[in-house]
């Protein structure tokens, strides 16, 4: 007999051969309410010994969460169908879902729980230890047995689930033991590492749970990754390259795209930790790195992979390399002065630099160049670096050396593909950037846009932390490291604050300036916690708590499914449903001949490209709108006699020039609803026999 035949035989024996009235009543209760047993055991442990029970309960919660997530991942890899969906005459006592069968989540969670809870037995008398562990093991076995008896799992599903839960629990327990011992030697580094592990695992879970769809920007950048180039209309090519790497490894799916957000968010915190440690101490570095992870604006880029995720990493990495470079240069000068007994200018040929100087300044140029390939705002690094060196009596002489200019040239070489691409494409990026900056509008005064920008910063950073952060930057500006942080932060704020008087400024444009502020905040308030006044302590705790809860609430918004007007996350929900509906229409229409799919908005075109079955090439019609990347790619004008599906947002009629380009179009209104509320409406037009059309010119860049 094969393993599958043995498994099926055992399933039939347990499910039907052991059938009796008592088990028919008890097994469904156990399989549905088993978690109550775990809660009762936790309560009993707390009553017996509250202090010693907290650790095993915490380990249990973590182990069960990880085992449940791991089991779900394995199910989608193995894709085994449940016995109640494929076998006949199953004694089915509970509902049979369409989810996959191996491994059993119930078994995995039950065994993960019993191993973690049994950690409480350490230190108990031998007879009580054996009694507790046997009780817990019996409960887990009964839970696993119940899954087979009620007809929803094979015995092998339960066995694999049990081993999954046991392995996860053992890993969690041993990680706790390792962290506990390490904390005594390196407390701040250990807290930082464990915090980062938590953020990484939580975000991976959040992404794989499918709570939100790709945002329009993510979908559009994914479209770029399918057509790799030296640069693109509105941004450099880095985001497309990174998505292409993720998709090549994990596939063209949400995880393959967003895994890069998790990676770069973690790398950004690691770089900030190292910078804070270099500038002040390990406590400052750890606090700043963790703070960055819970600030609402920064936390969002740990899930959504847009240009800001890698950009903030390259900015912080450049800060770290720049600090190492300038302090290394100063150290070389001091060593030379001490050796020769008098001061020698840094520009003098007699002063030889160690090889590390060249390496650091060259690496700095590469990092800045990669940042420029990600977001052009990276150019502000040049301005901030110059202001810092020019205003610093300690480091001003570095401006007379070749090293800053070597970095500048290296960054331009890395950035050169963007220049070459723009030269070949009529400098469209320059035109677009000028349009985004409202250069053509000249100087205006808009109190509304100023208030909007100031309000947005209070919202995305939180009011208390923003105020204390700015206070810390000014308070520390006369210190050695504080001067460095000041010039890489305050000029950013001031520029965009003044810019907001002239025109609208997006909330995330000042994002890099806060990185240095997190270090200043941590150095002044967290590292010197014992010396901080009580009132300030309360303010710091309140600010961090508020930031944490705002971030947590943002993660929960898609789950709450509020009305679209009250839910900012509504713009990243409903796209998969639209793709499913367009896929259905596409299957029907394709029977009549070739077709293409298009919209009048690049956001809709990009989402359709990702979510429509087969991920087809999509197009974006130019209907007197601002230019976008689709206008630089081949259009649909040569697809004569093709049928088409045109999708646009809201319940509207098809534009006249589009209707005239086809023999006829049929309209369907499609509503995406959540919890009985309309999230968004689309108009979907099925059009026949494309005859060609005259494209309009761009209204703006």
C-alpha positions in Angstrom: 0.0 0.0 0.0 1.2 3.6 -0.7 1.4 6.2 2.0 -1.7 7.9 0.7 -3.6 4.6 0.8 -2.5 4.0 4.4 -3.5 7.5 5.3 -6.9 7.1 3.7 -7.4 3.7 5.4 -6.6 5.2 8.8 -8.9 8.1 8.2 -11.8 5.8 7.3 -11.1 3.7 10.4 -11.2 6.7 12.8 -13.9 8.6 11.0 -16.3 5.8 10.5 -15.0 2.7 12.2 -14.8 4.3 15.7 -18.1 6.2 15.3 -20.3 6.2 18.3 -22.9 8.5 19.9 -20.6 9.8 22.7 -17.8 10.8 20.3 -20.3 12.2 17.9 -21.2 14.7 20.6 -17.8 15.4 22.2 -15.5 15.6 19.3 -17.2 18.5 17.5 -17.1 20.4 20.8 -13.4 19.7 21.3 -12.5 20.6 17.7 -14.3 23.9 17.9 -13.7 25.0 21.5 -10.2 23.6 22.2 -8.8 27.0 22.7 -11.0 27.4 25.8 -8.9 24.6 27.4 -5.7 26.5 26.8 -7.3 29.7 28.3 -8.4 27.7 31.4 -4.9 26.3 31.8 -3.3 29.8 31.4 -5.7 31.1 34.1 -4.9 28.2 36.4 -1.2 28.9 36.0 -1.7 32.6 36.8 -3.7 31.8 39.9 -1.0 29.3 41.1 2.0 31.5 40.5 1.5 34.8 38.6 5.2 35.7 38.4 6.4 32.4 37.0 3.4 32.0 34.7 3.9 35.2 32.6 6.9 33.8 30.6 5.3 30.5 29.5 2.0 32.3 28.7 3.9 34.8 26.5 5.8 32.0 24.9 2.5 30.2 24.2 1.0 33.1 22.5 4.0 33.6 20.3 4.4 29.9 19.5 0.7 29.5 18.6 0.8 32.6 16.4 3.9 31.4 14.6 2.7 27.9 14.2 -0.7 29.0 12.8 1.0 31.3 10.3 3.5 28.6 9.3 0.8 26.0 8.9 -1.1 28.3 6.6 2.0 28.9 4.5 2.6 25.1 4.3 -1.0 24.5 3.2 -0.6 26.7 0.2 2.7 25.1 -0.7 1.4 21.5 -0.4 -2.1 22.2 -1.6 -3.6 18.9 -0.4 -7.4 18.8 -0.5 -9.4 17.9 2.6 -10.9 14.4 2.8 -14.4 15.8 3.1 -14.0 17.4 -0.3 -12.6 14.3 -2.2 -13.9 11.2 -0.4 -17.3 9.7 -0.3 -19.4 8.6 2.7 -17.4 10.8 5.1 -18.9 11.1 8.6 -18.8 14.9 8.5 -19.7 16.5 11.9 -18.6 20.1 11.2 -18.4 22.4 8.2 -16.0 21.5 5.4 -14.1 24.5 4.2 -12.3 25.0 0.8 -9.0 25.6 2.5 -6.2 23.0 2.1 -5.7 20.1 4.4 -2.0 19.6 5.3 -0.9 20.4 7.9 -3.7 20.7 10.5 -3.7 24.2 12.1 -5.6 22.8 15.1 -2.9 20.2 15.7 0.0 22.6 15.1 -1.5 25.2 17.5 -2.4 22.6 20.2 1.1 21.0 20.2 2.8 24.4 20.1 0.7 25.5 23.1 1.4 22.3 25.2 5.2 22.6 24.7 5.2 26.3 25.6 3.0 25.9 28.6 5.0 23.0 29.8 7.9 25.4 30.1 6.1 26.3 33.4 7.0 22.9 34.7 10.7 23.8 35.1 11.5 23.9 38.8 8.4 21.9 39.8 8.7 18.6 41.7 9.3 15.6 39.5 5.8 14.1 40.1 4.0 17.4 39.4 6.1 18.0 36.3 5.2 14.6 34.9 1.5 15.1 35.7 1.3 18.5 34.1 3.1 17.5 30.9 1.0 14.3 30.5 -2.1 16.3 30.9 -1.1 18.8 28.3 0.1 16.1 25.9 -3.3 14.3 26.3 -5.2 17.4 25.4 -3.1 18.0 22.3 -3.6 14.4 21.2 -7.3 14.6 21.7 -7.5 17.8 19.7 -5.6 16.2 16.8 -7.8 13.0 17.0 -10.9 15.2 16.8 -9.9 16.7 13.5 -9.8 13.2 11.9 -13.0 12.0 13.7 -15.1 15.0 12.5 -14.0 14.3 8.9 -11.9 17.4 7.9 -8.3 16.1 8.1 -6.3 12.9 7.3 -4.2 11.4 10.1 -1.0 12.6 8.3 -2.3 16.2 8.4 -2.4 15.9 12.1 1.0 14.3 12.4 2.6 17.0 10.2 0.8 19.7 12.2 1.9 18.3 15.5 5.6 18.3 14.3 5.2 21.8 13.0 3.9 23.0 16.3 6.5 21.2 18.3 9.4 22.6 16.2 8.0 26.1 16.3 7.6 25.9 20.1 11.1 24.6 20.6 12.6 27.3 18.5 10.7 30.0 20.4 11.7 28.6 23.8 15.4 28.4 22.8 15.3 31.9 21.3 13.9 33.1 24.7 16.7 31.3 26.6 19.3 32.8 24.2 17.9 36.3 24.5 17.6 36.0 28.3 21.3 35.1 28.7 22.4 37.6 26.1 20.4 40.5 27.7 22.6 40.3 30.8 25.7 41.0 28.7 24.4 43.3 26.0 21.0 44.6 27.1 20.4 47.3 24.4 21.7 45.3 21.5 19.6 42.4 22.5 16.4 44.5 22.9 17.1 46.0 19.4 17.6 42.6 17.8 14.5 41.0 19.4 12.4 44.1 18.5 13.6 43.9 14.9 12.8 40.2 14.8 9.3 41.0 16.0 8.7 43.7 13.4 10.0 41.5 10.6 7.9 38.5 11.5 4.8 40.6 12.1 5.1 42.4 8.7 5.7 39.1 6.9 2.6 37.7 8.5 0.6 40.9 7.6 1.7 40.7 4.0 1.0 37.0 3.6 -2.4 37.3 5.2 -3.7 39.3 2.2 -5.2 42.1 4.3 -4.6 44.8 1.7 -4.1 44.7 -2.1 -1.2 46.3 -3.9 -1.4 50.1 -3.8 -1.7 51.8 -7.2 1.9 53.1 -6.9 3.2 49.6 -6.0 1.3 48.1 -9.0 2.7 50.8 -11.3 6.3 50.2 -10.1 5.7 46.5 -10.7 4.7 47.4 -14.3 8.1 49.2 -14.6 9.9 46.0 -13.4 8.4 44.1 -16.3 10.0 46.7 -18.7 13.4 47.3 -17.2 15.1 50.5 -18.4 17.8 53.0 -17.5 15.2 55.3 -15.9 11.5 56.1 -16.0 9.2 59.1 -16.5 8.8 60.2 -12.9 11.5 58.3 -10.9 14.8 56.6 -11.2 15.1 52.9 -11.9 16.0 51.5 -8.5 12.5 50.7 -7.4 11.9 48.7 -10.6 15.2 46.8 -10.2 14.4 45.8 -6.6 10.9 44.7 -7.5 12.3 42.7 -10.4 14.7 40.9 -8.0 11.9 40.1 -5.5 9.6 38.9 -8.3 12.4 36.7 -9.8 12.9 35.0 -6.4 9.3 34.8 -5.1 7.2 35.3 -8.2 5.0 38.1 -9.5 2.8 38.3 -6.5 2.2 40.6 -3.5 4.8 38.8 -1.4 7.5 39.0 -4.1 7.0 42.8 -4.3 6.5 43.7 -0.6 9.3 41.5 0.8 11.6 44.3 -0.3 9.8 46.7 2.0 10.4 44.5 5.0 14.1 44.1 4.1 14.8 47.8 3.5 12.9 48.8 6.6 15.0 46.5 8.7 18.2 47.6 7.0 17.3 51.2 7.6 16.9 50.6 11.3 20.2 48.7 11.5 22.0 51.6 9.8 20.3 54.0 12.2 21.3 51.8 15.2 24.9 51.9 14.1 24.9 55.6 13.5 23.3 56.4 16.9 25.9 54.1 18.5 28.8 55.8 16.7 27.5 59.3 17.6 26.5 58.7 21.2 26.1 55.2 22.6 24.4 51.8 22.1 21.3 52.8 24.1 20.7 55.8 21.8 21.2 53.7 18.7 18.8 51.0 19.9 16.1 53.6 21.0 16.3 55.5 17.7 16.1 52.4 15.5 13.1 51.0 17.4 11.4 54.4 17.4 11.7 54.6 13.6 9.8 51.3 13.4 6.7 52.6 15.4 6.4 56.1 13.9 3.3 55.9 11.6 4.9 57.3 8.5 8.0 55.1 8.7 6.1 52.0 9.7 3.9 52.2 6.6 7.0 51.8 4.4 7.8 48.5 6.2 4.7 47.1 4.5 4.1 49.1 1.3 7.0 49.0 -1.1 7.2 52.4 -2.7 10.3 54.5 -3.4 10.5 55.7 0.2 11.3 52.3 1.5 14.7 52.0 -0.1 15.3 55.7 -0.2 15.3 56.1 3.6 17.8 53.2 3.8 20.2 54.9 1.4 19.8 58.2 3.2 20.7 56.7 6.6 23.5 54.6 5.1 24.9 57.7 3.6 24.7 59.5 6.9 26.6 56.6 8.5 29.3 56.5 5.8 29.7 60.3 5.8 30.1 60.5 9.6 32.7 57.7 9.4 34.5 59.4 6.6 34.7 62.9 8.2 35.7 61.5 11.6 38.3 59.2 9.9 39.7 62.2 8.0 40.0 64.2 11.2 41.7 61.3 13.0 44.3 61.1 10.2 45.0 64.8 10.6 45.4 64.5 14.4 47.7 61.6 14.1 49.9 63.5 11.6 49.9 66.6 13.9 50.9 64.6 16.9 53.7 62.9 15.0 55.2 66.0 13.5 54.4 68.4 16.3 52.7 71.1 14.3 49.5 71.5 12.3 49.5 70.6 8.6 46.6 71.6 6.3 44.5 68.7 5.1 45.2 69.9 1.5 49.0 69.7 1.8 50.5 66.9 -0.3 52.7 65.8 2.7 49.6 64.4 4.5 49.0 60.8 3.4 45.6 59.3 4.0 45.1 55.6 4.9 43.4 53.5 2.3 40.2 53.5 4.5 39.7 57.1 3.6 39.4 56.4 -0.1 37.1 53.4 0.6 34.8 55.4 2.9 34.4 58.4 0.6 34.0 56.2 -2.5 31.4 54.1 -0.7 29.6 57.3 0.3 29.5 58.4 -3.3 28.0 55.0 -4.3 25.4 55.2 -1.6 24.3 58.7 -2.5 24.2 57.6 -6.2 22.0 54.7 -5.4 19.8 57.0 -3.3 19.5 59.3 -6.4 18.5 56.3 -8.5 15.7 55.8 -6.0 14.4 59.4 -5.3 15.8 62.7 -6.5 15.3 64.2 -3.1 18.6 62.5 -2.3 20.3 65.5 -3.8 19.5 67.4 -0.6 22.3 65.3 1.0 24.9 67.4 -0.9 23.3 70.6 0.5 23.2 69.3 4.1 26.7 67.9 3.9 28.1 71.2 2.7 26.3 73.2 5.4 27.6 70.8 8.1 31.2 71.0 6.9 31.1 74.8 6.2 29.7 75.6 9.6 31.9 73.2 11.5 35.2 74.6 12.8 36.3 71.0 13.4 35.6 69.6 10.0 35.7 72.7 7.7 39.1 71.8 6.4 37.7 68.7 4.7 36.2 70.9 2.1 39.7 71.7 0.9 40.5 68.1 0.3 39.7 66.0 -2.7 37.5 63.5 -0.8 34.1 65.2 -0.9 34.5 65.8 -4.6 35.5 62.2 -5.2 32.2 61.2 -3.5 30.3 63.7 -5.6 31.8 62.4 -8.9 31.2 58.7 -7.9 27.5 59.5 -7.2 27.2 61.2 -10.6 28.6 58.1 -12.3 26.1 55.9 -10.5 23.3 58.4 -11.4 24.4 58.7 -15.0 21.9 56.2 -16.4 19.1 58.6 -15.5 20.9 61.4 -17.3 21.4 59.3 -20.4 17.8 58.2 -20.4 16.4 61.7 -20.0 18.7 63.0 -22.8 17.1 60.4 -25.1 13.6 61.2 -23.9 13.4 65.0 -24.2 14.2 65.5 -20.5 10.7 64.4 -19.4 11.7 63.8 -15.8 13.0 67.3 -15.5 9.7 68.6 -16.9 7.7 66.3 -14.6 9.7 67.4 -11.5 9.3 71.0 -12.4 5.5 70.4 -12.6 5.5 68.6 -9.3 7.3 71.5 -7.7 4.9 74.0 -9.3 7.8 76.0 -10.8 5.6 77.5 -13.5 3.2 78.9 -11.0 5.9 81.3 -9.7 5.8 82.7 -6.2 2.5 82.4 -4.4 1.4 82.6 -0.8 -0.9 79.9 0.3 -1.7 79.7 4.0 -3.9 76.7 3.4 -1.1 74.6 1.9 1.2 75.7 4.8 -1.4 74.6 7.3 -1.9 71.3 5.5 1.8 70.5 5.5 2.3 71.4 9.1 -0.8 69.4 10.0 0.4 66.4 8.0 3.7 66.3 9.8 2.0 66.4 13.2 -0.1 63.5 12.0 2.5 61.2 10.5 5.1 61.8 13.2 2.6 62.5 16.1 2.5 65.9 17.8 4.4 65.1 21.0 7.3 63.3 19.3 7.6 66.0 16.6 7.8 68.8 19.1 10.3 66.9 21.4 12.3 65.9 18.3 12.8 69.5 17.1 13.5 70.6 20.6 16.3 67.9 20.9 17.8 68.9 17.6 18.2 72.6 18.8 19.2 71.6 22.3 22.1 69.4 21.1 23.2 71.5 18.1 26.3 72.9 20.0 27.6 69.5 20.8 29.9 67.5 18.6 27.4 65.0 17.3 24.4 67.2 17.7 25.8 69.7 15.2 25.9 66.9 12.6 22.3 65.8 13.3 21.1 69.4 13.2 22.3 70.1 9.7 21.0 66.9 8.3 17.5 67.6 9.7 16.5 71.2 10.2 17.3 72.4 6.7 15.0 69.7 5.3 12.1 70.9 7.5 12.7 74.6 6.8 12.9 74.0 3.0 9.6 72.1 2.7 7.9 74.4 5.3 8.8 77.4 3.1 7.9 75.5 0.0 4.5 74.8 1.4 3.8 78.5 1.5 4.1 78.5 -2.3 2.3 75.3 -3.2 1.2 71.9 -1.9 3.8 69.7 -0.3 3.2 66.0 0.2 3.5 64.7 3.8 6.3 62.2 3.0 8.6 64.7 1.2 10.3 65.7 4.5 10.8 62.0 5.4 14.6 61.9 5.5 15.0 64.8 7.9 13.4 62.8 10.7 16.1 60.1 10.7 18.6 62.4 12.3 15.9 63.7 14.6 15.2 60.2 16.0 18.8 60.0 17.2 18.7 63.4 18.8 15.4 62.6 20.5 16.8 59.3 21.8 20.1 60.9 22.9 18.4 63.6 24.9 15.5 61.8 26.4 16.1 58.0 26.3 19.8 57.7 26.9 19.6 60.2 29.8 16.3 58.8 31.1 17.4 58.8 34.7 18.2 62.6 34.6 15.1 63.6 32.6 12.5 65.6 34.6 9.3 63.8 35.5 7.1 66.0 33.3 9.3 65.3 30.3 9.3 61.6 31.1 5.5 61.6 31.0 5.5 63.5 27.7 8.0 61.1 26.1 6.0 58.0 27.3 2.8 59.6 26.0 4.3 60.5 22.7 5.8 57.0 22.1 2.5 55.3 23.3 0.5 57.5 21.0 2.7 56.7 18.0 2.5 53.0 18.7 -1.3 53.0 18.9 -1.7 55.1 15.8 0.5 52.7 13.9 -1.4 49.7 15.3 -4.7 51.3 14.4 -3.4 51.9 10.8 -2.7 48.2 10.5 -6.2 47.3 11.8 -8.1 49.7 9.6 -8.4 47.3 6.6 -9.7 44.6 9.0 -12.3 47.0 10.5 -13.8 47.7 7.0 -15.0 51.2 7.8 -16.7 53.4 5.2 -14.3 54.5 2.5 -14.6 58.2 3.6 -13.3 57.2 7.1 -10.7 54.7 6.0 -7.5 55.9 4.3 -6.7 52.2 3.5 -9.7 52.0 1.2 -7.6 53.0 -1.7 -5.6 49.8 -1.4 -8.6 47.5 -1.1 -11.0 46.2 -3.8 -8.5 45.9 -6.6 -8.3 42.1 -6.6 -12.1 42.0 -6.8 -12.0 44.3 -9.8 -9.3 42.1 -11.4 -11.5 39.0 -10.9 -14.5 40.6 -12.6 -12.4 41.9 -15.5 -10.9 38.4 -15.8 -14.4 36.9 -16.1 -15.3 39.4 -18.9 -12.0 38.9 -20.6 -12.6 35.1 -20.7 -16.0 35.6 -22.3 -14.8 38.2 -24.8 -11.6 36.4 -25.8 -13.8 33.7 -27.4 -14.8 36.3 -30.0 -11.2 37.2 -30.9 -8.1 39.0 -29.6 -8.6 41.8 -27.1 -6.8 44.4 -25.1 -7.5 46.0 -21.7 -7.1 49.7 -20.9 -8.1 52.6 -18.7 -7.8 56.3 -18.7 -5.8 56.3 -15.4 -2.4 54.8 -14.9 -3.4 53.5 -11.4 -6.3 51.4 -12.8 -4.2 50.2 -15.8 -1.5 49.1 -13.4 -3.8 47.3 -11.0 -5.5 45.5 -13.9 -2.1 44.4 -15.2 -1.4 42.8 -11.9 -4.8 41.3 -10.8 -6.3 40.2 -14.2 -5.7 36.5 -14.8 -2.5 36.0 -16.7 -1.2 39.5 -15.9 -1.7 40.8 -19.4 -0.2 43.9 -21.0 -2.5 46.8 -20.3 -2.7 50.4 -21.7 -3.6 53.8 -20.6 -5.5 56.1 -23.0 -4.5 59.7 -23.2 -7.7 61.6 -22.6 -6.3 65.2 -22.1 -4.5 64.2 -18.9 -1.0 64.6 -17.3 1.7 62.5 -18.9 2.6 59.2 -17.3 4.9 56.2 -18.0 2.4 54.5 -20.2 2.8 57.3 -22.8 6.4 56.2 -23.3 5.5 52.6 -24.0 3.9 51.3 -27.2 0.2 52.1 -27.2 -2.9 50.3 -28.6 -3.4 52.3 -31.7 -2.0 49.5 -33.9 -4.4 46.9 -32.4 -7.0 47.5 -35.2 -10.1 45.2 -35.2 -9.3 44.0 -31.6 -12.0 44.0 -29.0 -11.3 45.8 -25.8 -12.3 46.2 -22.1 -12.2 49.8 -20.9 -12.3 50.4 -17.1 -12.7 53.7 -15.3 -13.6 54.8 -11.8 -17.1 55.9 -10.8 -20.4 55.3 -12.6 -19.9 57.4 -15.8 -20.4 57.1 -19.5 -17.6 56.3 -21.9 -16.0 59.4 -23.4 -17.2 60.2 -26.9 -13.9 59.9 -28.6 -13.5 56.4 -27.2 -17.0 55.3 -28.1 -16.4 56.5 -31.7 -13.3 54.4 -31.9 -15.3 51.1 -31.7 -18.3 49.7 -33.4 -20.1 49.6 -30.1 -19.6 49.3 -26.3 -21.7 47.7 -23.6 -21.5 49.1 -20.1 -21.5 47.3 -16.8 -21.3 49.0 -13.4 -19.2 47.1 -10.9 -19.4 47.9 -7.2 -16.8 46.8 -4.7 -18.4 46.5 -1.3 -17.2 45.7 2.2 -19.4 45.0 5.2 -22.4 46.1 3.2 -20.9 49.5 2.3 -19.8 50.6 -1.2 -16.1 50.9 -1.3 -15.7 52.0 -4.9 -17.7 52.0 -8.1 -16.3 51.2 -11.6 -17.7 51.5 -15.1 -16.6 48.5 -17.2 -17.1 48.8 -21.0 -16.9 45.8 -23.3 -16.1 47.3 -26.7 -16.0 45.7 -30.1 -13.8 46.1 -33.3 -11.3 48.9 -32.5 -10.9 51.2 -35.5 -8.2 53.4 -34.2 -8.3 56.9 -32.6 -6.5 60.2 -32.5 -4.7 60.5 -29.2 -4.8 63.9 -27.5 -1.7 65.7 -26.4 -0.6 65.9 -22.8 -2.2 68.6 -20.8 0.8 68.8 -18.4 3.8 66.8 -17.1 
